[in-house]
Amino acid sequence: MNGSRALFLLNMAIIYAVFSASNLIAPSVIAVIGPQLSLFFSGLVYSGYIAVFIHPYTSSFYTLSVLLGIAAAVLWTAQGNLLTINSKDSTIGRNSGIFWALMQFSLFFGNLYIFVAWRGKSHITDKDRQTVFITLTVISLVGNFLFFLIQRPDPEPAPTDASESLLPADISDSVSVVPSQSLCSQAFEAFSKCLNCNGETMLLHVCPGLELTFYSGVYGTCLGAMTQFGHDAKGLIGLSGILIGVGEILGGGVFGILDKCNRFGRNPVVFLGLVTHIVAFYLIFLNIASDAPVAPEEGTQMQAFIQPSVTVALICSFLLGLGDSCFNTQLISIVGFLFRDDSASAFAVFKFVQSITAAVAFFYSNYLLLHWQLLIMVLMGFLGTITFFVVEWGVISSRRDSDYDSI
């Protein structure tokens, strides 16, 4: 197996393993310092991780990998919390789609830059690497300070003197003497909610974790290992990332903008994601050699069931991004809707399940042939979709009951 690829996958497994464990404490951190400061300090760790690659050392690389796993848990939980508290039930779907589309622009522009700047180069010099990572470090630092521009909704207005006078004396006295929670008690309460958070949606998050591993770490290296793609095989990695980003952006933008026009709920979008991914997995199965994930550095000479096609490979990249956006936008939407009052804890559980499955997938991707990895994702995709349907039907049923009770 390619040693550098094995090192990359091992590092990603470490990051996601720490990420999954750190989700248990993320709500406590947010309860103490708030979501905006959580985003800021987590972003600084991301910037530090990027800066490590300017002059990489083994010790600093693995140290920042562990810290990145912790920071990622806090950052993702804080993002979900801010998204929820700045949305209403009628806008959570739209905002989730817009958030996802904007986030995936980094995938598009980052891969586009690498594809253009490094195209035709068989060897990446230290200067090339340093230019990229210095630029990314500066951009990430600027982005960290933009977190302070995020507005939080105004708090509920305090009761006026007139309304207070309408309350019985014993009630008004009891309200006035309730002390505010200390930071420690807030942190402990957030941690308890995270542990006790309703687990009915846990299965929903397994499939996105597996797919994240596949499109971000496995599929690109499979393309690079296909010697039958010729000398441009390595360049397909960047081009594949661009098309994955296009699919993610298109899906997030369309589902966000058209959310109010969707009268059938979230299920059709999730079903579209399942169909899209099954088509992509089938084409990948036909087009990419089964030993591509575990091929040595010189690549694989094997052929799958059809003559390897660059066009088919890139179409699959787009479908992977589009299907992933279908799942993730609707997952963010339904988690924010179901757990509006405990959004930090709910998103922590969401990322806990997703990241631990990603860590497992990064680990086994070093050893399993491609067709076994595809089979696992198909089975978990079916299971996750059925679970989503059940949860969404419960949401629709509760809405009907509340509408009936209000008559």
Secondary structure, DSSP 8 states (H G I E B T S, - for coil): --HHHHHHHHHHHHHHHHHHHHTTTHHHHHHHH-HHHHHHHHHHHHHHHHHHTTS--HHHHHHHHHHHHHHHHHHHHHHHHHHHHT--TTTHHHHHHHHHHHHHHHHHHHHHHHHHHSTT-SS--HHHHHHHHHHHHHHHHHHHHHGGG-----------HHHHHTS-HHHHHHHHT-----HHHHHHHHHHHHHHS-GGGGGGGHHHHHHHHIIIIIHHHHHHHBGGGGGGTTHHHHHHHHHHHHHHHHHHHHHHHTGGG--S-SHHHHHHHHHHHHHHHHHHHHHS-TTGGG--TT-B----SS---HHHHHHHHHHHHHHHHHHHHHHHHHHHHHTSTTHHHHHHHHHHHHHHHHHHHHHHTTTS-HHHHHHHHHHHHHHHHHHHHHHHHHHHHHHHHHHHHT-
